[in-house]
Amino acid sequence: MEGAPVVTQTPMPQDTPTSPRRAPTATASGTGASGQSPPSPFPHIPVVAGGRAGKVLDEMPPDTSSLVVAGLEPQRRPWADVPPDILGIVAGRLPCVEDRARMRSVCAAWRAAARLHRPPPPPLPLLVHADFTFSSFSPDGVTTGTRRIPLPEDVAADDVRCVGSFEGWLAGVRPNQGRYFGDGECFLMNPFSRDVLHLPPPSASSHFVDAHSRSLPIVGGSGVVECTINAPQYVMSFCKVILSSSPDSGSNCIVAAFSVHRNGAKLALWRPGMTSWCVCLGGCISKFSDITFYQGKLYVLSQLTTNLFVVEITDDDDDSGLMVSRVDRCLAELPEVKDSYKQRWNLVEWHGKLLLIARYLGGGESWNNICKVGVYVVDLSMEPLRFTEINTLDGDCIFISPCSSKSFHASEYDGVEGNVIYFIDGYLCHAKNGPLFDKFMYNLRDGTLAPFAADIAEHNFWAPDGKPMSPTWLFPSE
C-alpha cells in the first residue's frame, strides 16, 4: 500500500542485542587495565573489541543440545537438569537485560524455563550513546564499559546517530553529505527484534503532491505557528525524537521530532501512512528545554522563554495525515530559587502525573554548582499552572537524559535504591564550545548529590565531526 511504512527484519542470534558483561576493570574501549581484552564468562565466545556498526561484540553461545560427535553419545550436561521452578526464581532476580540474555543462551532447557515462568519485572535501562554504543546500568548504580549495538544492514553506516528512544525502540538518523544539507534518513529500530521502520527523510527538495498548510494563532500568547504537510522543500537535522506509543501499536503511534538546523528550529510530526512530515515553525517553535507526550497531547517547554505550550494533534481534514489543531500557551510562573542564575528543566510522566524536574545553577555549569534540585507535580487544571514540590518518588527512581527521560519502579529489585534521580544532564541544543554533560545522581530522601557513571569516557559524547551528541536511556521490555 502506498504511503505505508516499510518494516524490514534481519535475523539475529536469539534474545540478544547485548552480551556478557565485561570485567569491572574494562575501559570504554573494552580492554582491561593491562590493555588486554577481559576474559569472557563463556570461554568459547569470541570477544571483538571496538568495531563499527553491524559487528556483534560478544555473541551468545549456540545451543548444542542436538550435536553428536563421531557417533558418540551426546555429553551429559548436568546444568540442563536444574528444575524449571528454580530457574524461574533465578530469572526473576536478574535485573540486567544482558544477564537475562546470557541465562537464556545456556541451553534450550534454560531458555524454555525462563520464558514459561512468570515474567520478571522489566530489566534495568541501558544508556545508548549517539553512535549506538551502549553502557549497562547495574543495581549498584555503576555503568559498564561501552559495547556496540549491531545494526541491521539497511541502516548500518558509520555516520548514523541515535536521537531518541521509546521502550525497546531507538530512533536514528543519517545525515546528508555536507553539513548544511540536514539529515537524509530517519528510522526506528528495535535492537531486540531487529525490526526497522523507515520514516520519511527529514530533508526533502520536492514532493509530487499538493502541499497543505494551516496557520494557527497561539491561544494565550502571541504569534502564529505555521504547519505544512507535503511541503515542497525543507531541511531538518533532528536532535531529539519521541514517540507517543510503541510502533507496534500501528497507526496509534505518533512521532514528534525536534530539529535545529543553522539556528532555525522546527517541530516535525508523523504517523504511519504519511509520506511526508508535518513541519511546524514560527511562534513557540524555538529552542526547547524538553518536549513530551502526556495524555494525548504534546507539551513543549521553551528553553528561551521558559513558557510551557500545549500542542493538540488531530487527523487532517483531507486525510493527508495528522495536523496540529490548536496551540496553547499555559500561564505559569515556574518555581525560582534565590541566588540561582540559570535553570535546566525536564518533563517526565510519573504515575499518571506530569513532573517538572529542575536544576538550579548557582555559580557555574557543573553539577558541583547546583544549589537545588526541585521535583514538582504540575497541576494542569489550574490557571496559572500550579507547581507542588514533592520529596519522594514512592520508592521509584527517574532517569534523565537530553533525548529521553522516564520513571522506573526500582522497588521491584533488591539492591536498587529508590527515590533517586540519575542525570546525564546537559542542554539539548549545545552551544559552541559550551559545557558537555554532567553525570550525577540526586537523592530525594536526604537532598544529596553524588557523581554517577564516572567510568564513561568523555569521547562517547562526541560525534566523529567533533559535535557534542546527546545520549538516550533505553528501557527494554524484557
C-alpha positions as CSV (number, residue, x, y, z in Angstrom):
1,M,0.0,0.0,0.0
2,E,1.4,3.4,-1.0
3,G,2.5,5.5,1.9
4,A,2.7,2.6,4.3
5,P,5.8,2.4,6.4
6,V,8.4,-0.2,5.4
7,V,9.3,-2.7,8.0
8,T,12.3,-5.0,7.5
9,Q,13.6,-7.7,9.7
10,T,17.1,-9.1,9.9
11,P,17.7,-12.5,11.5
12,M,20.0,-12.4,14.6
13,P,21.0,-14.7,17.4
14,Q,18.2,-15.4,19.8
15,D,17.4,-12.9,22.5
16,T,20.3,-10.5,22.3
17,P,21.5,-7.2,21.2
18,T,23.6,-7.4,24.3
19,S,26.4,-9.5,25.5
20,P,28.1,-10.9,28.6
21,R,29.1,-8.2,31.0
22,R,32.8,-7.3,31.0
23,A,35.0,-7.3,34.0
24,P,34.8,-4.2,36.2
25,T,38.3,-3.1,35.1
26,A,37.3,-2.8,31.5
27,T,37.7,0.7,30.0
28,A,35.3,2.3,27.5
29,S,37.2,0.6,24.6
30,G,36.6,-2.8,26.1
31,T,40.1,-3.5,27.5
32,G,41.3,-4.0,31.0
33,A,44.0,-2.2,32.8
34,S,46.6,-4.3,31.1
35,G,45.3,-3.3,27.7
36,Q,44.1,-6.9,27.0
37,S,40.5,-7.9,26.4
38,P,38.8,-9.2,29.7
39,P,38.1,-12.9,29.9
40,S,34.6,-13.9,28.9
41,P,32.3,-15.8,31.2
42,F,31.9,-18.2,28.3
43,P,35.5,-19.1,27.1
44,H,34.3,-20.2,23.7
45,I,32.6,-16.9,22.9
46,P,34.6,-14.6,20.6
47,V,35.1,-11.1,22.1
48,V,35.7,-8.4,19.4
49,A,36.7,-5.0,20.8
50,G,35.7,-1.8,19.0
51,G,34.3,-2.2,15.5
52,R,31.8,-0.2,13.6
53,A,28.1,-0.6,13.0
54,G,26.9,-4.1,12.4
55,K,29.6,-6.0,14.4
56,V,28.4,-8.2,17.2
57,L,30.8,-7.7,20.1
58,D,30.1,-10.7,22.2
59,E,27.8,-13.3,20.7
60,M,25.9,-15.7,22.9
61,P,26.9,-19.4,22.8
62,P,24.9,-21.6,20.5
63,D,22.7,-24.3,21.7
64,T,24.5,-27.6,21.1
65,S,21.9,-29.9,22.6
66,S,21.5,-31.8,19.4
67,L,25.1,-32.3,18.5
68,V,26.6,-35.8,18.2
69,V,30.3,-36.1,17.6
70,A,31.8,-39.1,15.7
71,G,28.9,-41.3,16.7
72,L,29.4,-40.8,20.4
73,E,26.6,-40.2,22.8
74,P,25.9,-36.5,23.5
75,Q,27.9,-35.3,26.5
76,R,25.6,-35.1,29.6
77,R,25.2,-31.6,30.8
78,P,24.0,-31.6,34.5
79,W,23.0,-27.9,34.4
80,A,20.3,-28.8,31.9
81,D,18.5,-30.8,34.7
82,V,18.0,-27.9,37.0
83,P,14.3,-27.8,37.9
84,P,12.4,-25.2,35.9
85,D,10.9,-23.6,39.0
86,I,14.4,-22.9,40.4
87,L,15.4,-21.4,37.0
88,G,12.3,-19.3,37.1
89,I,13.3,-17.9,40.5
90,V,16.8,-17.1,39.2
91,A,15.4,-15.4,36.1
92,G,13.2,-13.2,38.3
93,R,16.3,-12.0,40.2
94,L,18.3,-10.8,37.2
95,P,17.7,-7.1,36.8
96,C,20.1,-6.6,33.8
97,V,18.9,-7.4,30.3
98,E,22.3,-8.8,29.3
99,D,22.3,-11.2,32.3
100,R,18.9,-12.5,31.2
101,A,20.1,-13.0,27.7
102,R,23.1,-15.0,29.0
103,M,20.8,-17.2,31.0
104,R,18.5,-17.9,28.1
105,S,21.6,-18.8,25.9
106,V,22.9,-21.5,28.2
107,C,20.7,-24.2,26.7
108,A,17.3,-24.9,25.4
109,A,16.0,-26.1,28.8
110,W,17.1,-22.9,30.5
111,R,15.6,-20.8,27.7
112,A,12.3,-22.6,27.9
113,A,12.1,-22.3,31.7
114,A,12.9,-18.6,31.6
115,R,10.1,-18.0,29.1
116,L,7.5,-20.1,30.8
117,H,8.0,-18.7,34.3
118,R,6.0,-15.6,35.4
119,P,7.5,-12.7,33.6
120,P,10.1,-10.8,35.7
121,P,10.0,-7.1,36.2
122,P,11.4,-5.0,33.2
123,P,15.2,-5.0,33.2
124,L,17.3,-2.0,34.2
125,P,17.8,0.6,31.4
126,L,20.7,0.9,29.1
127,L,22.4,4.2,28.3
128,V,22.7,4.4,24.5
129,H,25.2,6.8,23.0
130,A,24.8,8.7,19.8
131,D,26.9,6.2,17.9
132,F,24.8,3.3,19.0
133,T,27.2,2.0,21.6
134,F,25.7,1.4,25.0
135,S,26.6,1.1,28.6
136,S,24.7,-1.2,31.1
137,F,23.3,0.1,34.4
138,S,23.8,-2.3,37.3
139,P,21.8,-2.5,40.6
140,D,24.6,-0.7,42.5
141,G,24.4,2.3,40.2
142,V,27.6,1.6,38.3
143,T,27.7,1.5,34.5
144,T,29.7,-0.9,32.5
145,G,32.1,-0.2,29.6
146,T,30.6,0.5,26.2
147,R,29.7,-2.1,23.6
148,R,28.1,-1.6,20.2
149,I,24.6,-2.4,19.2
150,P,24.7,-4.4,16.0
151,L,22.6,-2.5,13.4
152,P,20.6,-4.2,10.6
153,E,22.3,-3.9,7.2
154,D,19.8,-1.5,5.7
155,V,20.6,1.2,8.3
156,A,24.2,0.3,9.3
157,A,26.6,3.1,8.5
158,D,29.5,4.9,10.2
159,D,27.7,8.2,10.4
160,V,24.3,7.2,11.8
161,R,23.4,8.6,15.2
162,C,20.8,7.8,17.8
163,V,18.5,10.7,18.7
164,G,15.8,9.1,20.9
165,S,14.1,6.1,22.3
166,F,10.7,4.7,23.4
167,E,10.5,1.5,25.5
168,G,12.5,-1.0,23.4
169,W,12.8,1.1,20.2
170,L,15.6,3.5,19.2
171,A,15.3,6.4,16.8
172,G,18.2,7.0,14.4
173,V,19.1,9.4,11.6
174,R,21.8,9.6,9.0
175,P,23.0,13.0,7.7
176,N,23.3,14.0,4.1
177,Q,26.7,14.6,2.8
178,G,27.6,18.2,3.6
179,R,26.9,19.9,6.9
180,Y,24.3,22.3,5.5
181,F,22.1,19.7,4.0
182,G,20.4,18.3,7.1
183,D,19.5,14.6,7.7
184,G,18.8,12.4,4.7
185,E,17.3,9.3,6.5
186,C,15.3,8.7,9.7
187,F,14.3,5.3,11.1
188,L,13.1,3.5,14.2
189,M,14.9,0.3,15.1
190,N,14.2,-2.4,17.7
191,P,17.6,-3.8,18.7
192,F,16.0,-6.9,20.2
193,S,13.7,-8.0,17.4
194,R,15.8,-6.3,14.7
195,D,12.7,-4.7,13.2
196,V,13.3,-1.4,11.3
197,L,10.6,1.2,10.5
198,H,11.7,3.7,7.8
199,L,10.3,7.2,8.2
200,P,10.2,9.9,5.6
201,P,13.5,11.8,5.0
202,P,14.0,14.8,7.4
203,S,15.1,16.8,4.4
204,A,13.3,17.0,1.0
205,S,13.6,19.1,-2.1
206,S,10.3,18.3,-3.8
207,H,7.0,16.4,-3.5
208,F,4.7,15.3,-6.2
209,V,1.5,16.1,-4.2
210,D,0.0,19.4,-3.3
211,A,1.2,20.9,0.0
212,H,-1.4,21.6,2.7
213,S,-0.8,24.3,5.3
214,R,-2.5,25.7,8.3
215,S,-1.8,28.8,10.3
216,L,-2.7,28.7,14.0
217,P,-2.6,31.6,16.4
218,I,-1.2,30.7,19.8
219,V,-4.0,30.8,22.3
220,G,-3.0,32.8,25.4
221,G,0.1,34.1,23.7
222,S,1.4,36.0,20.7
223,G,2.4,34.9,17.2
224,V,1.3,32.0,15.0
225,V,2.5,28.5,14.2
226,E,2.7,27.5,10.5
227,C,2.2,23.8,9.9
228,T,2.7,22.2,6.4
229,I,2.2,18.7,5.1
230,N,4.0,17.7,1.9
231,A,6.0,21.0,1.9
232,P,7.9,21.4,-1.4
233,Q,11.2,21.9,0.4
234,Y,12.5,21.7,3.9
235,V,15.8,20.9,5.6
236,M,15.9,19.4,9.1
237,S,18.5,17.9,11.4
238,F,16.9,16.0,14.3
239,C,18.4,16.3,17.8
240,K,15.5,14.6,19.6
241,V,12.8,12.2,18.5
242,I,10.0,11.0,20.8
243,L,7.0,8.6,20.4
244,S,3.5,8.7,21.8
245,S,3.4,4.9,21.9
246,S,5.2,1.8,20.6
247,P,5.3,1.4,16.8
248,D,3.8,-2.0,17.4
249,S,0.5,-0.2,18.1
250,G,0.3,0.8,14.4
251,S,-1.5,4.0,13.5
252,N,-1.8,5.0,17.1
253,C,1.9,5.8,17.2
254,I,2.8,9.5,16.6
255,V,6.4,10.5,16.2
256,A,7.5,14.1,17.2
257,A,10.9,15.3,16.2
258,F,12.7,18.4,17.2
259,S,15.1,19.9,14.6
260,V,17.7,22.7,14.9
261,H,19.5,23.4,11.7
262,R,21.5,26.6,11.0
263,N,19.9,28.2,14.1
264,G,16.4,27.5,12.8
265,A,14.1,25.4,14.9
266,K,11.3,23.2,13.6
267,L,8.9,20.6,15.0
268,A,8.1,17.7,12.8
269,L,5.2,15.2,13.3
270,W,4.5,11.9,11.6
271,R,2.4,8.8,11.9
272,P,2.2,5.6,9.9
273,G,0.8,6.1,6.4
274,M,2.2,9.6,5.9
275,T,4.8,10.1,3.1
276,S,6.0,13.4,4.4
277,W,6.4,15.1,7.8
278,C,4.1,17.7,9.1
279,V,6.6,20.5,9.6
280,C,5.8,23.3,12.1
281,L,7.7,26.5,12.6
282,G,7.3,30.0,14.0
283,G,5.7,31.3,17.2
284,C,6.6,28.9,20.0
285,I,8.8,26.7,17.9
286,S,12.2,27.8,19.3
287,K,14.9,26.0,21.1
288,F,13.3,23.7,23.6
289,S,14.3,22.6,27.0
290,D,12.1,19.5,26.6
291,I,9.2,18.0,24.8
292,T,7.0,15.1,25.9
293,F,3.7,13.4,25.1
294,Y,1.2,13.4,28.0
295,Q,-2.4,12.3,27.9
296,G,-2.7,12.5,24.2
297,K,-1.1,16.0,23.8
298,L,2.4,17.3,23.1
299,Y,3.9,19.5,25.8
300,V,6.7,21.8,24.8
301,L,8.9,23.7,27.3
302,S,10.8,26.6,25.8
303,Q,14.5,27.0,26.7
304,L,14.5,30.7,25.8
305,T,11.3,31.9,27.5
306,T,10.6,29.0,30.0
307,N,7.0,29.0,28.6
308,L,5.0,25.8,28.5
309,F,3.0,25.2,25.4
310,V,0.4,22.5,24.7
311,V,0.0,21.2,21.1
312,E,-3.1,19.3,20.2
313,I,-2.9,17.0,17.2
314,T,-5.8,15.6,15.1
315,D,-6.4,14.0,11.8
316,D,-6.2,16.4,8.9
317,D,-9.4,17.3,7.1
318,D,-8.3,15.9,3.7
319,D,-6.9,12.6,5.1
320,S,-3.4,13.6,4.2
321,G,-2.2,12.8,7.7
322,L,-2.1,14.4,11.1
323,M,-2.2,18.1,11.7
324,V,-1.9,20.5,14.6
325,S,-5.3,21.8,15.5
326,R,-4.5,24.1,18.5
327,V,-1.6,25.6,20.3
328,D,-2.0,27.0,23.9
329,R,0.5,28.9,26.0
330,C,0.0,27.9,29.6
331,L,0.1,30.7,32.1
332,A,2.8,29.6,34.5
333,E,5.2,31.1,37.0
334,L,8.0,28.5,37.1
335,P,9.5,27.9,40.6
336,E,12.5,30.1,41.3
337,V,15.3,29.7,43.8
338,K,17.3,32.6,45.3
339,D,20.9,33.0,44.1
340,S,20.4,30.8,41.1
341,Y,21.3,32.4,37.8
342,K,20.3,29.6,35.4
343,Q,18.0,26.6,35.3
344,R,17.6,23.4,33.4
345,W,14.2,21.7,33.1
346,N,12.8,18.3,32.1
347,L,9.3,16.9,31.8
348,V,8.6,13.4,33.0
349,E,5.4,11.4,33.5
350,W,5.2,9.6,36.8
351,H,2.2,7.5,38.0
352,G,-0.1,9.4,35.6
353,K,1.2,12.8,36.8
354,L,3.3,15.3,34.9
355,L,6.5,16.2,36.7
356,L,8.7,19.2,36.2
357,I,12.3,18.4,37.3
358,A,14.5,21.5,37.7
359,R,18.2,22.0,38.4
360,Y,19.1,25.5,39.7
361,L,22.7,26.5,39.0
362,G,24.3,28.9,41.4
363,G,27.8,29.7,40.1
364,G,28.7,27.6,37.1
365,E,27.7,25.0,34.6
366,S,29.0,21.9,36.5
367,W,26.7,19.8,38.8
368,N,29.0,20.9,41.7
369,N,27.5,24.3,41.3
370,I,23.8,23.1,41.6
371,C,22.2,24.8,44.6
372,K,18.9,22.9,44.3
373,V,17.2,20.1,42.5
374,G,13.4,20.5,42.6
375,V,10.8,18.0,41.6
376,Y,7.3,19.5,41.1
377,V,3.9,18.0,40.2
378,V,2.3,20.2,37.5
379,D,-1.4,20.8,38.1
380,L,-2.7,21.5,34.5
381,S,-6.2,22.2,35.7
382,M,-5.2,25.5,37.3
383,E,-4.6,28.8,35.6
384,P,-1.9,29.8,36.1
385,L,-0.4,26.3,36.5
386,R,0.3,25.2,40.0
387,F,3.6,23.5,40.9
388,T,3.7,21.4,44.0
389,E,7.1,20.3,45.2
390,I,7.5,16.7,46.3
391,N,10.3,15.0,48.2
392,T,9.6,11.3,47.5
393,L,9.0,9.1,44.4
394,D,7.4,6.3,46.5
395,G,10.4,4.1,46.0
396,D,10.8,4.8,42.3
397,C,13.7,6.4,40.5
398,I,13.9,8.6,37.4
399,F,16.4,8.5,34.6
400,I,17.1,11.8,32.8
401,S,19.0,12.4,29.6
402,P,18.6,15.1,26.9
403,C,17.0,12.6,24.4
404,S,14.8,10.6,26.8
405,S,13.6,10.6,30.4
406,K,11.4,8.1,32.3
407,S,10.4,6.9,35.7
408,F,11.3,3.3,36.8
409,H,9.9,1.0,39.6
410,A,13.2,0.5,41.4
411,S,11.4,-1.2,44.4
412,E,10.9,-4.3,42.3
413,Y,14.6,-5.1,42.6
414,D,16.9,-5.8,45.6
415,G,19.9,-3.5,45.7
416,V,18.4,-0.8,43.5
417,E,18.0,2.4,45.6
418,G,14.7,4.2,45.2
419,N,13.9,7.9,45.4
420,V,16.9,8.7,43.3
421,I,17.2,10.6,40.0
422,Y,20.0,9.7,37.7
423,F,21.1,12.6,35.5
424,I,23.0,12.5,32.2
425,D,22.5,16.3,32.3
426,G,23.1,18.8,29.6
427,Y,21.4,21.0,27.0
428,L,19.6,19.5,24.1
429,C,20.9,22.3,21.9
430,H,24.6,22.6,22.6
431,A,26.3,26.0,22.4
432,K,29.5,26.1,20.5
433,N,32.4,25.4,22.9
434,G,29.8,25.1,25.7
435,P,29.9,22.5,28.6
436,L,29.3,18.9,27.8
437,F,27.2,16.6,30.0
438,D,27.1,16.3,33.8
439,K,26.7,12.8,35.2
440,F,25.3,12.8,38.7
441,M,22.6,11.3,40.9
442,Y,20.3,13.1,43.3
443,N,18.7,11.5,46.4
444,L,15.3,13.0,47.2
445,R,15.4,11.4,50.7
446,D,18.3,13.4,52.0
447,G,18.8,16.0,49.3
448,T,22.4,14.9,48.5
449,L,24.2,14.9,45.1
450,A,26.9,12.4,44.1
451,P,28.8,11.6,40.9
452,F,27.4,8.9,38.6
453,A,28.7,7.0,35.6
454,A,32.1,8.4,36.1
455,D,33.6,5.5,34.2
456,I,32.0,6.5,30.9
457,A,34.7,8.3,28.9
458,E,34.0,11.8,27.5
459,H,34.7,10.7,24.0
460,N,31.5,8.7,24.0
461,F,29.6,12.1,23.9
462,W,31.3,13.4,20.8
463,A,30.4,12.7,17.1
464,P,33.2,12.0,14.6
465,D,32.9,15.5,13.3
466,G,33.6,17.0,16.8
467,K,29.9,17.9,17.6
468,P,28.6,17.1,21.0
469,M,25.9,14.4,20.8
470,S,23.2,13.6,23.4
471,P,22.8,10.1,24.8
472,T,19.5,8.4,25.5
473,W,18.1,5.9,28.0
474,L,16.7,2.7,26.6
475,F,14.2,0.7,28.6
476,P,13.9,-2.9,27.3
477,S,10.6,-4.6,27.9
478,E,12.1,-8.0,28.9
